[in-house]
Every structure is written in C-alpha cells, then in structure tokens.
Amino acid sequence: MRHRLVILDRDGVINEERLDYIRTVDQWRPLPGSLEAIASLCRAGLAVAVATNQSGVGRGYLTAGELEAIHARMEAAVCEAGGGLAGIFHCPHTPADRCRCRKPLPGLLERIEADVGLPVAGEYMVGDSMRDLEAASAAGTRPALVRTGFGAATEQQLPPGSAVPVFDDLAEFAAWLLRSVE
C-alpha cells in the first residue's frame, strides 16, 4: 500500500515537550532532525498534517492568537527545511470540556480527513503519548510511537507483544516509512 498522508502530534514529536505548556514563540524549539524528517516525507509525496491537543488555550495560559503565532513559526521552520504542512489541527479544550476533538477521541483526525481531503484509514499517526495511540486507533489510522517527549514512558505502558512500531525519534520513523514504500 502506498501511503499518502502522515499525521503527527506536535509536542514531543516535532518540538520539545514542556510540562508547563509552550506559551510563546520563543519557547517553541524543534527536536533535532524533526524538520528534516518532515521535509523528507514531503519530498516523497506524502501530505503531512499535525493533530495536537492545546489545552493551554482553554486553561488561559495562552491566547488563540499566541497559539497561531507558534504554529506560524513551526510552519516557517518546516518550510525553511524544505517541507510543508497540509494543515495544523488543534483542540483548544480542556479535558473537562468533554469535546470530540480532544485526543484520545478521533475528532481531530476526522477533521484532517475532511479538510485535507485524504482518507486517514490505514495511514500512520505518530505520537509520544497513549492518547495519541488511542486517537489513531479510534480513527482507523496506524499508530506509531516515538521515544522523544513522553514516548519512552509511554513505551513502558504498551502491552507485551504490542504491534505498535516504536522509533527513537521522528527522523527514524520517516526513514523507516520511506524505506517501506519504495
């Protein structure tokens, strides 16, 4: 099967994770090799979309405008590396809001399918948390785990013999996926 879409979580996959939330453009820092990994996926003809919970907005830690500025910085960095994003889809809600777009529910992935115009079923979603893996499964995508961010701790939560592929980082995932589609 030829893949056409890859969905990525943001914090801990593309950029450094912060327990106190990324609140400013200056706090957004890409993980080593992540931007180049996105560019390699794009050069191979895959659409790359981002699905990210951003409850810092709902909690009042940052405004929607500040989040947009962070995402503009991320998009510019991806472009500078030679890639592009098909879209950044975020949930601004807190867990108490019980919305459908907050991972582990599949709402963000359904929105990606509708807005990007590519089916998510059978494609990969790369994350660093159990929430990401559960959202992927709920939407019919294939979950993949990276050890960056919270990924090493999440790996310990996987059941023995789990079929979820685990990678050191996004660059290792991208190289593996591109080898598998050649």
Salt bridges, closest charged atoms under 4 A:
ASP9 OD1 - LYS103 NZ 2.81
ASP11 OD1 - ARG10 NE 2.68
ASP20 OD1 - ARG18 NE 2.99
GLU110 OE2 - ARG100 NH2 2.69
GLU123 OE1 - HIS3 ND1 2.86
ASP132 OD1 - LYS103 NZ 2.73
GLU155 OE1 - ARG147 NE 2.75
ASP168 OD1 - ARG147 NH1 2.61
